[in-house]
Amino acid sequence: LQEAYAQSQALNGQIEGVVTDANGATVPNAAITIKNIERGNELQVTSDDNGVYRAPLLQLGTYRITVEAPNFKRLVREGITLSAGQTATVNLGLE
């Protein structure tokens, strides 16, 4: 019983990472859309001055991440799966 209760406390996960360019330099202010494939809901976040983005308290499931920044090609990453209490680190390299 205790184990089941402990798991029920973590009904979400987090996706975070760093947005970089082809040379490895960070990309601030990139627009990042994180979409839950099963539910269809989306969250919009922006990378900070160090290129870091974070999307906490996401429902469990499979996600698609789309990144857009001026002067870069749009990047889409599919099939990111979050399980209970997990933090998925998804670094995004733009061209």
BATORDREN-82465 format. One record per atom (N, C-alpha, C): residue number from 1; atom name; z, y negated, x. Coordinates in Angstrom, 2 decimals, decimal comma, always signed. Layout:
BEGIN
<segu><i>NUM</i><at>CA</at><Z>Z</Z><Y>Y</Y><X>X</X></segu>
...
//
This chain:
BEGIN
<segu><i>1</i><at>N</at><Z>+0,00</Z><Y>+1,21</Y><X>+0,82</X></segu>
<segu><i>1</i><at>CA</at><Z>+0,00</Z><Y>+0,00</Y><X>+0,00</X></segu>
<segu><i>1</i><at>C</at><Z>+0,00</Z><Y>-1,26</Y><X>+0,85</X></segu>
<segu><i>2</i><at>N</at><Z>+0,80</Z><Y>-1,27</Y><X>+1,90</X></segu>
<segu><i>2</i><at>CA</at><Z>+0,86</Z><Y>-2,46</Y><X>+2,74</X></segu>
<segu><i>2</i><at>C</at><Z>-0,49</Z><Y>-2,76</Y><X>+3,38</X></segu>
<segu><i>3</i><at>N</at><Z>-1,16</Z><Y>-1,72</Y><X>+3,82</X></segu>
<segu><i>3</i><at>CA</at><Z>-2,45</Z><Y>-1,92</Y><X>+4,49</X></segu>
<segu><i>3</i><at>C</at><Z>-3,46</Z><Y>-2,53</Y><X>+3,53</X></segu>
<segu><i>4</i><at>N</at><Z>-3,52</Z><Y>-2,01</Y><X>+2,31</X></segu>
<segu><i>4</i><at>CA</at><Z>-4,45</Z><Y>-2,55</Y><X>+1,31</X></segu>
<segu><i>4</i><at>C</at><Z>-4,13</Z><Y>-4,00</Y><X>+1,01</X></segu>
<segu><i>5</i><at>N</at><Z>-2,86</Z><Y>-4,33</Y><X>+0,95</X></segu>
<segu><i>5</i><at>CA</at><Z>-2,47</Z><Y>-5,71</Y><X>+0,68</X></segu>
<segu><i>5</i><at>C</at><Z>-2,90</Z><Y>-6,64</Y><X>+1,82</X></segu>
<segu><i>6</i><at>N</at><Z>-2,70</Z><Y>-6,18</Y><X>+3,04</X></segu>
<segu><i>6</i><at>CA</at><Z>-3,07</Z><Y>-6,99</Y><X>+4,20</X></segu>
<segu><i>6</i><at>C</at><Z>-4,57</Z><Y>-7,27</Y><X>+4,20</X></segu>
<segu><i>7</i><at>N</at><Z>-5,36</Z><Y>-6,27</Y><X>+3,87</X></segu>
<segu><i>7</i><at>CA</at><Z>-6,80</Z><Y>-6,48</Y><X>+3,84</X></segu>
<segu><i>7</i><at>C</at><Z>-7,21</Z><Y>-7,45</Y><X>+2,74</X></segu>
<segu><i>8</i><at>N</at><Z>-6,52</Z><Y>-7,43</Y><X>+1,62</X></segu>
<segu><i>8</i><at>CA</at><Z>-6,90</Z><Y>-8,31</Y><X>+0,52</X></segu>
<segu><i>8</i><at>C</at><Z>-6,66</Z><Y>-9,78</Y><X>+0,86</X></segu>
<segu><i>9</i><at>N</at><Z>-5,87</Z><Y>-10,04</Y><X>+1,90</X></segu>
<segu><i>9</i><at>CA</at><Z>-5,63</Z><Y>-11,42</Y><X>+2,31</X></segu>
<segu><i>9</i><at>C</at><Z>-6,83</Z><Y>-12,02</Y><X>+3,02</X></segu>
<segu><i>10</i><at>N</at><Z>-7,72</Z><Y>-11,18</Y><X>+3,54</X></segu>
<segu><i>10</i><at>CA</at><Z>-8,85</Z><Y>-11,67</Y><X>+4,34</X></segu>
<segu><i>10</i><at>C</at><Z>-10,16</Z><Y>-11,35</Y><X>+3,63</X></segu>
<segu><i>11</i><at>N</at><Z>-10,38</Z><Y>-12,00</Y><X>+2,50</X></segu>
<segu><i>11</i><at>CA</at><Z>-11,60</Z><Y>-11,74</Y><X>+1,73</X></segu>
<segu><i>11</i><at>C</at><Z>-12,71</Z><Y>-12,70</Y><X>+2,10</X></segu>
<segu><i>12</i><at>N</at><Z>-12,65</Z><Y>-13,18</Y><X>+3,33</X></segu>
<segu><i>12</i><at>CA</at><Z>-13,72</Z><Y>-14,05</Y><X>+3,78</X></segu>
<segu><i>12</i><at>C</at><Z>-13,90</Z><Y>-13,89</Y><X>+5,28</X></segu>
<segu><i>13</i><at>N</at><Z>-14,91</Z><Y>-14,54</Y><X>+5,79</X></segu>
<segu><i>13</i><at>CA</at><Z>-15,19</Z><Y>-14,51</Y><X>+7,21</X></segu>
<segu><i>13</i><at>C</at><Z>-15,70</Z><Y>-15,86</Y><X>+7,65</X></segu>
<segu><i>14</i><at>N</at><Z>-16,13</Z><Y>-15,96</Y><X>+8,90</X></segu>
<segu><i>14</i><at>CA</at><Z>-16,59</Z><Y>-17,23</Y><X>+9,45</X></segu>
<segu><i>14</i><at>C</at><Z>-17,81</Z><Y>-16,98</Y><X>+10,30</X></segu>
<segu><i>15</i><at>N</at><Z>-18,73</Z><Y>-17,94</Y><X>+10,29</X></segu>
<segu><i>15</i><at>CA</at><Z>-19,87</Z><Y>-17,92</Y><X>+11,20</X></segu>
<segu><i>15</i><at>C</at><Z>-19,78</Z><Y>-19,19</Y><X>+12,05</X></segu>
<segu><i>16</i><at>N</at><Z>-19,94</Z><Y>-19,01</Y><X>+13,35</X></segu>
<segu><i>16</i><at>CA</at><Z>-19,89</Z><Y>-20,16</Y><X>+14,25</X></segu>
<segu><i>16</i><at>C</at><Z>-20,81</Z><Y>-19,91</Y><X>+15,42</X></segu>
<segu><i>17</i><at>N</at><Z>-21,10</Z><Y>-20,95</Y><X>+16,16</X></segu>
<segu><i>17</i><at>CA</at><Z>-21,94</Z><Y>-20,79</Y><X>+17,34</X></segu>
<segu><i>17</i><at>C</at><Z>-22,32</Z><Y>-22,14</Y><X>+17,91</X></segu>
<segu><i>18</i><at>N</at><Z>-23,29</Z><Y>-22,10</Y><X>+18,84</X></segu>
<segu><i>18</i><at>CA</at><Z>-23,76</Z><Y>-23,30</Y><X>+19,52</X></segu>
<segu><i>18</i><at>C</at><Z>-25,28</Z><Y>-23,38</Y><X>+19,35</X></segu>
<segu><i>19</i><at>N</at><Z>-25,77</Z><Y>-24,58</Y><X>+19,07</X></segu>
<segu><i>19</i><at>CA</at><Z>-27,21</Z><Y>-24,82</Y><X>+18,97</X></segu>
<segu><i>19</i><at>C</at><Z>-27,67</Z><Y>-25,41</Y><X>+20,30</X></segu>
<segu><i>20</i><at>N</at><Z>-28,67</Z><Y>-24,75</Y><X>+20,92</X></segu>
<segu><i>20</i><at>CA</at><Z>-29,19</Z><Y>-25,22</Y><X>+22,21</X></segu>
<segu><i>20</i><at>C</at><Z>-30,71</Z><Y>-25,33</Y><X>+22,15</X></segu>
<segu><i>21</i><at>N</at><Z>-31,26</Z><Y>-26,04</Y><X>+23,14</X></segu>
<segu><i>21</i><at>CA</at><Z>-32,72</Z><Y>-26,12</Y><X>+23,26</X></segu>
<segu><i>21</i><at>C</at><Z>-33,20</Z><Y>-25,09</Y><X>+24,29</X></segu>
<segu><i>22</i><at>N</at><Z>-34,49</Z><Y>-25,10</Y><X>+24,57</X></segu>
<segu><i>22</i><at>CA</at><Z>-35,08</Z><Y>-24,10</Y><X>+25,46</X></segu>
<segu><i>22</i><at>C</at><Z>-34,49</Z><Y>-24,16</Y><X>+26,87</X></segu>
<segu><i>23</i><at>N</at><Z>-33,96</Z><Y>-25,31</Y><X>+27,27</X></segu>
<segu><i>23</i><at>CA</at><Z>-33,37</Z><Y>-25,47</Y><X>+28,60</X></segu>
<segu><i>23</i><at>C</at><Z>-31,88</Z><Y>-25,19</Y><X>+28,62</X></segu>
<segu><i>24</i><at>N</at><Z>-31,32</Z><Y>-24,83</Y><X>+27,46</X></segu>
<segu><i>24</i><at>CA</at><Z>-29,89</Z><Y>-24,53</Y><X>+27,40</X></segu>
<segu><i>24</i><at>C</at><Z>-29,02</Z><Y>-25,74</Y><X>+27,12</X></segu>
<segu><i>25</i><at>N</at><Z>-29,65</Z><Y>-26,91</Y><X>+26,92</X></segu>
<segu><i>25</i><at>CA</at><Z>-28,87</Z><Y>-28,11</Y><X>+26,58</X></segu>
<segu><i>25</i><at>C</at><Z>-28,47</Z><Y>-28,05</Y><X>+25,11</X></segu>
<segu><i>26</i><at>N</at><Z>-27,31</Z><Y>-28,56</Y><X>+24,80</X></segu>
<segu><i>26</i><at>CA</at><Z>-26,84</Z><Y>-28,50</Y><X>+23,41</X></segu>
<segu><i>26</i><at>C</at><Z>-27,61</Z><Y>-29,49</Y><X>+22,54</X></segu>
<segu><i>27</i><at>N</at><Z>-27,71</Z><Y>-29,14</Y><X>+21,25</X></segu>
<segu><i>27</i><at>CA</at><Z>-28,43</Z><Y>-29,98</Y><X>+20,28</X></segu>
<segu><i>27</i><at>C</at><Z>-27,43</Z><Y>-30,47</Y><X>+19,23</X></segu>
<segu><i>28</i><at>N</at><Z>-27,02</Z><Y>-31,75</Y><X>+19,33</X></segu>
<segu><i>28</i><at>CA</at><Z>-26,11</Z><Y>-32,29</Y><X>+18,31</X></segu>
<segu><i>28</i><at>C</at><Z>-26,85</Z><Y>-32,64</Y><X>+17,03</X></segu>
<segu><i>29</i><at>N</at><Z>-26,12</Z><Y>-32,71</Y><X>+15,94</X></segu>
<segu><i>29</i><at>CA</at><Z>-26,65</Z><Y>-33,14</Y><X>+14,63</X></segu>
<segu><i>29</i><at>C</at><Z>-27,78</Z><Y>-32,27</Y><X>+14,09</X></segu>
<segu><i>30</i><at>N</at><Z>-27,81</Z><Y>-30,99</Y><X>+14,48</X></segu>
<segu><i>30</i><at>CA</at><Z>-28,79</Z><Y>-30,08</Y><X>+13,88</X></segu>
<segu><i>30</i><at>C</at><Z>-28,30</Z><Y>-29,73</Y><X>+12,47</X></segu>
<segu><i>31</i><at>N</at><Z>-29,23</Z><Y>-29,69</Y><X>+11,53</X></segu>
<segu><i>31</i><at>CA</at><Z>-28,89</Z><Y>-29,35</Y><X>+10,14</X></segu>
<segu><i>31</i><at>C</at><Z>-28,96</Z><Y>-27,83</Y><X>+9,98</X></segu>
<segu><i>32</i><at>N</at><Z>-27,85</Z><Y>-27,23</Y><X>+9,60</X></segu>
<segu><i>32</i><at>CA</at><Z>-27,76</Z><Y>-25,77</Y><X>+9,51</X></segu>
<segu><i>32</i><at>C</at><Z>-27,43</Z><Y>-25,39</Y><X>+8,07</X></segu>
<segu><i>33</i><at>N</at><Z>-28,28</Z><Y>-24,53</Y><X>+7,51</X></segu>
<segu><i>33</i><at>CA</at><Z>-28,06</Z><Y>-24,02</Y><X>+6,16</X></segu>
<segu><i>33</i><at>C</at><Z>-27,68</Z><Y>-22,55</Y><X>+6,27</X></segu>
<segu><i>34</i><at>N</at><Z>-26,54</Z><Y>-22,19</Y><X>+5,71</X></segu>
<segu><i>34</i><at>CA</at><Z>-26,05</Z><Y>-20,81</Y><X>+5,75</X></segu>
<segu><i>34</i><at>C</at><Z>-26,08</Z><Y>-20,29</Y><X>+4,32</X></segu>
<segu><i>35</i><at>N</at><Z>-26,96</Z><Y>-19,31</Y><X>+4,08</X></segu>
<segu><i>35</i><at>CA</at><Z>-27,16</Z><Y>-18,81</Y><X>+2,71</X></segu>
<segu><i>35</i><at>C</at><Z>-26,66</Z><Y>-17,39</Y><X>+2,56</X></segu>
<segu><i>36</i><at>N</at><Z>-25,86</Z><Y>-17,15</Y><X>+1,52</X></segu>
<segu><i>36</i><at>CA</at><Z>-25,41</Z><Y>-15,81</Y><X>+1,19</X></segu>
<segu><i>36</i><at>C</at><Z>-26,53</Z><Y>-15,14</Y><X>+0,40</X></segu>
<segu><i>37</i><at>N</at><Z>-27,13</Z><Y>-14,09</Y><X>+0,95</X></segu>
<segu><i>37</i><at>CA</at><Z>-28,31</Z><Y>-13,45</Y><X>+0,36</X></segu>
<segu><i>37</i><at>C</at><Z>-27,97</Z><Y>-12,83</Y><X>-0,99</X></segu>
<segu><i>38</i><at>N</at><Z>-26,84</Z><Y>-12,13</Y><X>-1,09</X></segu>
<segu><i>38</i><at>CA</at><Z>-26,50</Z><Y>-11,46</Y><X>-2,34</X></segu>
<segu><i>38</i><at>C</at><Z>-26,18</Z><Y>-12,44</Y><X>-3,46</X></segu>
<segu><i>39</i><at>N</at><Z>-25,45</Z><Y>-13,50</Y><X>-3,16</X></segu>
<segu><i>39</i><at>CA</at><Z>-24,99</Z><Y>-14,43</Y><X>-4,20</X></segu>
<segu><i>39</i><at>C</at><Z>-25,89</Z><Y>-15,64</Y><X>-4,37</X></segu>
<segu><i>40</i><at>N</at><Z>-26,65</Z><Y>-15,97</Y><X>-3,33</X></segu>
<segu><i>40</i><at>CA</at><Z>-27,57</Z><Y>-17,10</Y><X>-3,43</X></segu>
<segu><i>40</i><at>C</at><Z>-26,95</Z><Y>-18,45</Y><X>-3,13</X></segu>
<segu><i>41</i><at>N</at><Z>-25,62</Z><Y>-18,49</Y><X>-2,90</X></segu>
<segu><i>41</i><at>CA</at><Z>-25,02</Z><Y>-19,80</Y><X>-2,62</X></segu>
<segu><i>41</i><at>C</at><Z>-25,24</Z><Y>-20,20</Y><X>-1,17</X></segu>
<segu><i>42</i><at>N</at><Z>-25,31</Z><Y>-21,52</Y><X>-0,96</X></segu>
<segu><i>42</i><at>CA</at><Z>-25,60</Z><Y>-22,07</Y><X>+0,37</X></segu>
<segu><i>42</i><at>C</at><Z>-24,51</Z><Y>-23,03</Y><X>+0,80</X></segu>
<segu><i>43</i><at>N</at><Z>-24,34</Z><Y>-23,10</Y><X>+2,11</X></segu>
<segu><i>43</i><at>CA</at><Z>-23,43</Z><Y>-24,07</Y><X>+2,71</X></segu>
<segu><i>43</i><at>C</at><Z>-24,22</Z><Y>-24,84</Y><X>+3,76</X></segu>
<segu><i>44</i><at>N</at><Z>-24,06</Z><Y>-26,15</Y><X>+3,77</X></segu>
<segu><i>44</i><at>CA</at><Z>-24,73</Z><Y>-26,98</Y><X>+4,77</X></segu>
<segu><i>44</i><at>C</at><Z>-23,70</Z><Y>-27,46</Y><X>+5,77</X></segu>
<segu><i>45</i><at>N</at><Z>-23,99</Z><Y>-27,26</Y><X>+7,06</X></segu>
<segu><i>45</i><at>CA</at><Z>-23,12</Z><Y>-27,79</Y><X>+8,12</X></segu>
<segu><i>45</i><at>C</at><Z>-24,02</Z><Y>-28,46</Y><X>+9,16</X></segu>
<segu><i>46</i><at>N</at><Z>-23,40</Z><Y>-29,26</Y><X>+10,02</X></segu>
<segu><i>46</i><at>CA</at><Z>-24,14</Z><Y>-29,97</Y><X>+11,06</X></segu>
<segu><i>46</i><at>C</at><Z>-23,47</Z><Y>-29,68</Y><X>+12,39</X></segu>
<segu><i>47</i><at>N</at><Z>-24,29</Z><Y>-29,48</Y><X>+13,43</X></segu>
<segu><i>47</i><at>CA</at><Z>-23,69</Z><Y>-29,26</Y><X>+14,76</X></segu>
<segu><i>47</i><at>C</at><Z>-23,07</Z><Y>-30,56</Y><X>+15,25</X></segu>
<segu><i>48</i><at>N</at><Z>-21,97</Z><Y>-30,42</Y><X>+15,99</X></segu>
<segu><i>48</i><at>CA</at><Z>-21,27</Z><Y>-31,61</Y><X>+16,49</X></segu>
<segu><i>48</i><at>C</at><Z>-21,90</Z><Y>-32,11</Y><X>+17,79</X></segu>
<segu><i>49</i><at>N</at><Z>-21,24</Z><Y>-33,06</Y><X>+18,45</X></segu>
<segu><i>49</i><at>CA</at><Z>-21,79</Z><Y>-33,67</Y><X>+19,67</X></segu>
<segu><i>49</i><at>C</at><Z>-22,00</Z><Y>-32,66</Y><X>+20,80</X></segu>
<segu><i>50</i><at>N</at><Z>-21,29</Z><Y>-31,51</Y><X>+20,72</X></segu>
<segu><i>50</i><at>CA</at><Z>-21,43</Z><Y>-30,46</Y><X>+21,74</X></segu>
<segu><i>50</i><at>C</at><Z>-22,33</Z><Y>-29,33</Y><X>+21,27</X></segu>
<segu><i>51</i><at>N</at><Z>-23,03</Z><Y>-29,54</Y><X>+20,13</X></segu>
<segu><i>51</i><at>CA</at><Z>-23,93</Z><Y>-28,53</Y><X>+19,61</X></segu>
<segu><i>51</i><at>C</at><Z>-23,23</Z><Y>-27,41</Y><X>+18,85</X></segu>
<segu><i>52</i><at>N</at><Z>-21,92</Z><Y>-27,54</Y><X>+18,67</X></segu>
<segu><i>52</i><at>CA</at><Z>-21,13</Z><Y>-26,48</Y><X>+18,03</X></segu>
<segu><i>52</i><at>C</at><Z>-21,15</Z><Y>-26,65</Y><X>+16,51</X></segu>
<segu><i>53</i><at>N</at><Z>-21,31</Z><Y>-25,53</Y><X>+15,82</X></segu>
<segu><i>53</i><at>CA</at><Z>-21,19</Z><Y>-25,54</Y><X>+14,36</X></segu>
<segu><i>53</i><at>C</at><Z>-20,20</Z><Y>-24,46</Y><X>+13,94</X></segu>
<segu><i>54</i><at>N</at><Z>-19,61</Z><Y>-24,66</Y><X>+12,77</X></segu>
<segu><i>54</i><at>CA</at><Z>-18,62</Z><Y>-23,70</Y><X>+12,27</X></segu>
<segu><i>54</i><at>C</at><Z>-18,67</Z><Y>-23,70</Y><X>+10,76</X></segu>
<segu><i>55</i><at>N</at><Z>-18,72</Z><Y>-22,51</Y><X>+10,17</X></segu>
<segu><i>55</i><at>CA</at><Z>-18,70</Z><Y>-22,36</Y><X>+8,71</X></segu>
<segu><i>55</i><at>C</at><Z>-17,58</Z><Y>-21,39</Y><X>+8,36</X></segu>
<segu><i>56</i><at>N</at><Z>-16,38</Z><Y>-21,92</Y><X>+8,08</X></segu>
<segu><i>56</i><at>CA</at><Z>-15,24</Z><Y>-21,06</Y><X>+7,77</X></segu>
<segu><i>56</i><at>C</at><Z>-15,21</Z><Y>-20,66</Y><X>+6,29</X></segu>
<segu><i>57</i><at>N</at><Z>-14,36</Z><Y>-19,71</Y><X>+5,97</X></segu>
<segu><i>57</i><at>CA</at><Z>-14,08</Z><Y>-19,32</Y><X>+4,58</X></segu>
<segu><i>57</i><at>C</at><Z>-15,34</Z><Y>-18,92</Y><X>+3,80</X></segu>
<segu><i>58</i><at>N</at><Z>-16,20</Z><Y>-18,16</Y><X>+4,46</X></segu>
<segu><i>58</i><at>CA</at><Z>-17,41</Z><Y>-17,66</Y><X>+3,79</X></segu>
<segu><i>58</i><at>C</at><Z>-17,09</Z><Y>-16,36</Y><X>+3,07</X></segu>
<segu><i>59</i><at>N</at><Z>-17,71</Z><Y>-16,17</Y><X>+1,90</X></segu>
<segu><i>59</i><at>CA</at><Z>-17,56</Z><Y>-14,90</Y><X>+1,20</X></segu>
<segu><i>59</i><at>C</at><Z>-18,20</Z><Y>-13,80</Y><X>+2,03</X></segu>
<segu><i>60</i><at>N</at><Z>-17,72</Z><Y>-12,59</Y><X>+1,87</X></segu>
<segu><i>60</i><at>CA</at><Z>-18,28</Z><Y>-11,46</Y><X>+2,61</X></segu>
<segu><i>60</i><at>C</at><Z>-19,69</Z><Y>-11,17</Y><X>+2,11</X></segu>
<segu><i>61</i><at>N</at><Z>-20,51</Z><Y>-10,65</Y><X>+3,00</X></segu>
<segu><i>61</i><at>CA</at><Z>-21,87</Z><Y>-10,31</Y><X>+2,62</X></segu>
<segu><i>61</i><at>C</at><Z>-22,85</Z><Y>-10,59</Y><X>+3,74</X></segu>
<segu><i>62</i><at>N</at><Z>-24,13</Z><Y>-10,66</Y><X>+3,38</X></segu>
<segu><i>62</i><at>CA</at><Z>-25,21</Z><Y>-10,86</Y><X>+4,34</X></segu>
<segu><i>62</i><at>C</at><Z>-25,71</Z><Y>-12,29</Y><X>+4,24</X></segu>
<segu><i>63</i><at>N</at><Z>-25,94</Z><Y>-12,89</Y><X>+5,39</X></segu>
<segu><i>63</i><at>CA</at><Z>-26,32</Z><Y>-14,30</Y><X>+5,45</X></segu>
<segu><i>63</i><at>C</at><Z>-27,63</Z><Y>-14,51</Y><X>+6,18</X></segu>
<segu><i>64</i><at>N</at><Z>-28,30</Z><Y>-15,60</Y><X>+5,80</X></segu>
<segu><i>64</i><at>CA</at><Z>-29,46</Z><Y>-16,11</Y><X>+6,52</X></segu>
<segu><i>64</i><at>C</at><Z>-29,09</Z><Y>-17,51</Y><X>+7,01</X></segu>
<segu><i>65</i><at>N</at><Z>-29,37</Z><Y>-17,79</Y><X>+8,28</X></segu>
<segu><i>65</i><at>CA</at><Z>-29,09</Z><Y>-19,11</Y><X>+8,84</X></segu>
<segu><i>65</i><at>C</at><Z>-30,42</Z><Y>-19,79</Y><X>+9,15</X></segu>
<segu><i>66</i><at>N</at><Z>-30,56</Z><Y>-21,01</Y><X>+8,65</X></segu>
<segu><i>66</i><at>CA</at><Z>-31,75</Z><Y>-21,82</Y><X>+8,94</X></segu>
<segu><i>66</i><at>C</at><Z>-31,29</Z><Y>-23,08</Y><X>+9,66</X></segu>
<segu><i>67</i><at>N</at><Z>-31,95</Z><Y>-23,39</Y><X>+10,78</X></segu>
<segu><i>67</i><at>CA</at><Z>-31,58</Z><Y>-24,56</Y><X>+11,58</X></segu>
<segu><i>67</i><at>C</at><Z>-32,78</Z><Y>-25,48</Y><X>+11,69</X></segu>
<segu><i>68</i><at>N</at><Z>-32,53</Z><Y>-26,76</Y><X>+11,46</X></segu>
<segu><i>68</i><at>CA</at><Z>-33,59</Z><Y>-27,76</Y><X>+11,62</X></segu>
<segu><i>68</i><at>C</at><Z>-33,04</Z><Y>-28,94</Y><X>+12,39</X></segu>
<segu><i>69</i><at>N</at><Z>-33,83</Z><Y>-29,42</Y><X>+13,35</X></segu>
<segu><i>69</i><at>CA</at><Z>-33,47</Z><Y>-30,61</Y><X>+14,13</X></segu>
<segu><i>69</i><at>C</at><Z>-34,77</Z><Y>-31,33</Y><X>+14,47</X></segu>
<segu><i>70</i><at>N</at><Z>-34,72</Z><Y>-32,67</Y><X>+14,55</X></segu>
<segu><i>70</i><at>CA</at><Z>-35,92</Z><Y>-33,43</Y><X>+14,90</X></segu>
<segu><i>70</i><at>C</at><Z>-36,52</Z><Y>-32,94</Y><X>+16,22</X></segu>
<segu><i>71</i><at>N</at><Z>-37,84</Z><Y>-32,86</Y><X>+16,28</X></segu>
<segu><i>71</i><at>CA</at><Z>-38,60</Z><Y>-32,48</Y><X>+17,48</X></segu>
<segu><i>71</i><at>C</at><Z>-38,45</Z><Y>-31,02</Y><X>+17,88</X></segu>
<segu><i>72</i><at>N</at><Z>-37,89</Z><Y>-30,18</Y><X>+16,98</X></segu>
<segu><i>72</i><at>CA</at><Z>-37,77</Z><Y>-28,75</Y><X>+17,25</X></segu>
<segu><i>72</i><at>C</at><Z>-38,42</Z><Y>-27,96</Y><X>+16,13</X></segu>
<segu><i>73</i><at>N</at><Z>-38,84</Z><Y>-26,73</Y><X>+16,47</X></segu>
<segu><i>73</i><at>CA</at><Z>-39,32</Z><Y>-25,81</Y><X>+15,44</X></segu>
<segu><i>73</i><at>C</at><Z>-38,14</Z><Y>-25,31</Y><X>+14,62</X></segu>
<segu><i>74</i><at>N</at><Z>-38,38</Z><Y>-25,14</Y><X>+13,34</X></segu>
<segu><i>74</i><at>CA</at><Z>-37,35</Z><Y>-24,59</Y><X>+12,45</X></segu>
<segu><i>74</i><at>C</at><Z>-37,05</Z><Y>-23,15</Y><X>+12,88</X></segu>
<segu><i>75</i><at>N</at><Z>-35,77</Z><Y>-22,80</Y><X>+12,88</X></segu>
<segu><i>75</i><at>CA</at><Z>-35,36</Z><Y>-21,46</Y><X>+13,29</X></segu>
<segu><i>75</i><at>C</at><Z>-34,64</Z><Y>-20,78</Y><X>+12,13</X></segu>
<segu><i>76</i><at>N</at><Z>-35,02</Z><Y>-19,52</Y><X>+11,86</X></segu>
<segu><i>76</i><at>CA</at><Z>-34,35</Z><Y>-18,75</Y><X>+10,81</X></segu>
<segu><i>76</i><at>C</at><Z>-33,82</Z><Y>-17,47</Y><X>+11,43</X></segu>
<segu><i>77</i><at>N</at><Z>-32,54</Z><Y>-17,18</Y><X>+11,19</X></segu>
<segu><i>77</i><at>CA</at><Z>-31,93</Z><Y>-15,93</Y><X>+11,63</X></segu>
<segu><i>77</i><at>C</at><Z>-31,49</Z><Y>-15,15</Y><X>+10,40</X></segu>
<segu><i>78</i><at>N</at><Z>-31,96</Z><Y>-13,92</Y><X>+10,29</X></segu>
<segu><i>78</i><at>CA</at><Z>-31,68</Z><Y>-13,09</Y><X>+9,11</X></segu>
<segu><i>78</i><at>C</at><Z>-30,66</Z><Y>-12,01</Y><X>+9,44</X></segu>
<segu><i>79</i><at>N</at><Z>-30,08</Z><Y>-11,46</Y><X>+8,38</X></segu>
<segu><i>79</i><at>CA</at><Z>-29,31</Z><Y>-10,23</Y><X>+8,52</X></segu>
<segu><i>79</i><at>C</at><Z>-27,98</Z><Y>-10,37</Y><X>+9,23</X></segu>
<segu><i>80</i><at>N</at><Z>-27,31</Z><Y>-11,50</Y><X>+9,07</X></segu>
<segu><i>80</i><at>CA</at><Z>-25,98</Z><Y>-11,66</Y><X>+9,65</X></segu>
<segu><i>80</i><at>C</at><Z>-24,98</Z><Y>-11,17</Y><X>+8,61</X></segu>
<segu><i>81</i><at>N</at><Z>-24,24</Z><Y>-10,12</Y><X>+8,92</X></segu>
<segu><i>81</i><at>CA</at><Z>-23,33</Z><Y>-9,51</Y><X>+7,95</X></segu>
<segu><i>81</i><at>C</at><Z>-21,90</Z><Y>-9,85</Y><X>+8,31</X></segu>
<segu><i>82</i><at>N</at><Z>-21,16</Z><Y>-10,35</Y><X>+7,32</X></segu>
<segu><i>82</i><at>CA</at><Z>-19,75</Z><Y>-10,67</Y><X>+7,51</X></segu>
<segu><i>82</i><at>C</at><Z>-18,89</Z><Y>-9,64</Y><X>+6,80</X></segu>
<segu><i>83</i><at>N</at><Z>-17,94</Z><Y>-9,07</Y><X>+7,52</X></segu>
<segu><i>83</i><at>CA</at><Z>-16,95</Z><Y>-8,21</Y><X>+6,89</X></segu>
<segu><i>83</i><at>C</at><Z>-15,60</Z><Y>-8,91</Y><X>+6,93</X></segu>
<segu><i>84</i><at>N</at><Z>-14,61</Z><Y>-8,37</Y><X>+6,27</X></segu>
<segu><i>84</i><at>CA</at><Z>-13,32</Z><Y>-9,03</Y><X>+6,06</X></segu>
<segu><i>84</i><at>C</at><Z>-12,69</Z><Y>-9,49</Y><X>+7,37</X></segu>
<segu><i>85</i><at>N</at><Z>-12,32</Z><Y>-10,76</Y><X>+7,40</X></segu>
<segu><i>85</i><at>CA</at><Z>-11,61</Z><Y>-11,32</Y><X>+8,54</X></segu>
<segu><i>85</i><at>C</at><Z>-12,44</Z><Y>-11,51</Y><X>+9,79</X></segu>
<segu><i>86</i><at>N</at><Z>-13,74</Z><Y>-11,29</Y><X>+9,71</X></segu>
<segu><i>86</i><at>CA</at><Z>-14,60</Z><Y>-11,33</Y><X>+10,88</X></segu>
<segu><i>86</i><at>C</at><Z>-15,10</Z><Y>-12,74</Y><X>+11,16</X></segu>
<segu><i>87</i><at>N</at><Z>-15,21</Z><Y>-13,07</Y><X>+12,43</X></segu>
<segu><i>87</i><at>CA</at><Z>-15,93</Z><Y>-14,27</Y><X>+12,85</X></segu>
<segu><i>87</i><at>C</at><Z>-17,20</Z><Y>-13,82</Y><X>+13,56</X></segu>
<segu><i>88</i><at>N</at><Z>-18,34</Z><Y>-14,17</Y><X>+12,99</X></segu>
<segu><i>88</i><at>CA</at><Z>-19,63</Z><Y>-13,83</Y><X>+13,61</X></segu>
<segu><i>88</i><at>C</at><Z>-20,05</Z><Y>-15,01</Y><X>+14,46</X></segu>
<segu><i>89</i><at>N</at><Z>-20,29</Z><Y>-14,75</Y><X>+15,75</X></segu>
<segu><i>89</i><at>CA</at><Z>-20,77</Z><Y>-15,81</Y><X>+16,64</X></segu>
<segu><i>89</i><at>C</at><Z>-22,30</Z><Y>-15,69</Y><X>+16,71</X></segu>
<segu><i>90</i><at>N</at><Z>-22,97</Z><Y>-16,74</Y><X>+16,21</X></segu>
<segu><i>90</i><at>CA</at><Z>-24,42</Z><Y>-16,73</Y><X>+16,16</X></segu>
<segu><i>90</i><at>C</at><Z>-24,89</Z><Y>-18,00</Y><X>+16,89</X></segu>
<segu><i>91</i><at>N</at><Z>-25,28</Z><Y>-17,83</Y><X>+18,17</X></segu>
<segu><i>91</i><at>CA</at><Z>-25,81</Z><Y>-18,95</Y><X>+18,92</X></segu>
<segu><i>91</i><at>C</at><Z>-27,28</Z><Y>-19,11</Y><X>+18,61</X></segu>
<segu><i>92</i><at>N</at><Z>-27,72</Z><Y>-20,36</Y><X>+18,46</X></segu>
<segu><i>92</i><at>CA</at><Z>-29,06</Z><Y>-20,64</Y><X>+17,95</X></segu>
<segu><i>92</i><at>C</at><Z>-29,85</Z><Y>-21,41</Y><X>+19,00</X></segu>
<segu><i>93</i><at>N</at><Z>-30,92</Z><Y>-20,79</Y><X>+19,50</X></segu>
<segu><i>93</i><at>CA</at><Z>-31,76</Z><Y>-21,44</Y><X>+20,49</X></segu>
<segu><i>93</i><at>C</at><Z>-33,02</Z><Y>-21,99</Y><X>+19,86</X></segu>
<segu><i>94</i><at>N</at><Z>-33,18</Z><Y>-23,32</Y><X>+19,91</X></segu>
<segu><i>94</i><at>CA</at><Z>-34,34</Z><Y>-23,97</Y><X>+19,31</X></segu>
<segu><i>94</i><at>C</at><Z>-35,44</Z><Y>-24,16</Y><X>+20,34</X></segu>
<segu><i>95</i><at>N</at><Z>-36,67</Z><Y>-24,15</Y><X>+19,83</X></segu>
<segu><i>95</i><at>CA</at><Z>-37,84</Z><Y>-24,40</Y><X>+20,70</X></segu>
<segu><i>95</i><at>C</at><Z>-38,44</Z><Y>-25,74</Y><X>+20,33</X></segu>
//
